[in-house]
């Protein structure tokens, strides 16, 4: 697929144009300059054109060791990898010496460039549009990224630069993405009806085997400065994401793709999550909200703990959030290269994991070092195993054989002298494993007995470390609505 990068100084509307082309508000947009720091990729559509678009950080003159200098290096990498650059200038503000400097940078790169004059809808922008010719990159395309004006002219300029044959047809792009696939993990209605009818001796529908080659969605979350971006760079084997000693470098939720043992994995890097009471700035609120969306979109979530200060209150809150969202959690104890007495600390960490996180008993926790790469393969094995458990399906017949034994071993509570009657259990979906328990009086079963059944499901069917949903449903009364026979 053709790759097109959006280039320009800070606050000229690069992220607004990116969101316009991908058709969603993926990139954070704010009035203050310098919001975007990492390269963000997305699949874009402009009328009949389909291409990969790259949002970049604003180009600034800065030393290589500074945060701005590292941001510039990321943008220069995007220019190298692009087939075409859209060079944005703000005609509302007018041409600046900085624009001229970066136009020269693009000329030296020998890349194909389309000059885009953004904010052309503003009053008085005509003078800035005429100034744009002085950049020396051809005729500017006047657009309004915010209002969607000038998109047809932008399409024509892109075709003129690359040729119509460089772009994939939309139908081919949809086929490559696999649009129209059916959702997975749902139990058929026929099986539910059979269970409700009490016909539990029938052979359940075939349970499909877990596909170890299927692509996986993985999110990396944690407190600020825990080493999330460093860990992802270690996965990829390159400095793809911006890192440094400063806390809170990552703002956008950035997705990157890579392969582990032949399996395609899409990884989401997220902004560090602080306690809600400490979040004051609007931009940080947007960053955290973006990270929460990444968690909801992911399948497995790695929670990165800073092993030098593990199990802070915020660490536990993040794990609890992931469990409530129904994602599959894995803990990475990062910065393991800084620890000397490893054996004693590892024993203490595992003890605290089991004690402080009882809602995901058996959660996999792996010591790693994003800096040196130690433990990365063990971490990914834990991710793959947890993903398989999260997708696991159990047949209705096996579930009810277990339920019969569980009830005989520990009968349900008696209320007002009457024992609560438990009828049957069935798994309605996976991802996460979700079950329905049919009983005559759901309100009388009690939280402790429900917890006993959940723990039994976890231990007997191998669901360690993933959230389990158990919903109670009132069984239908077979005599309801029938007239009583007179004697």
Beta strands, then each sheet from edge to edge (+ up, - down):
strand 1: 3-7
strand 2: 40-46
strand 3: 49-55
strand 4: 84-90
strand 5: 112-118
strand 6: 141-142
strand 7: 216-222
strand 8: 254-260
strand 9: 263-269
strand 10: 300-306
strand 11: 328-334
strand 12: 365-367
strand 13: 414-415
strand 14: 418-419
strand 15: 422-429
strand 16: 434-439
strand 17: 469-474
sheet 1: 2+ 3- 1- 4- 5- 6-
sheet 2: 8+ 9- 7- 10- 11- 12-
sheet 3: 13+ 14-
sheet 4: 15+ 16- 17-
end
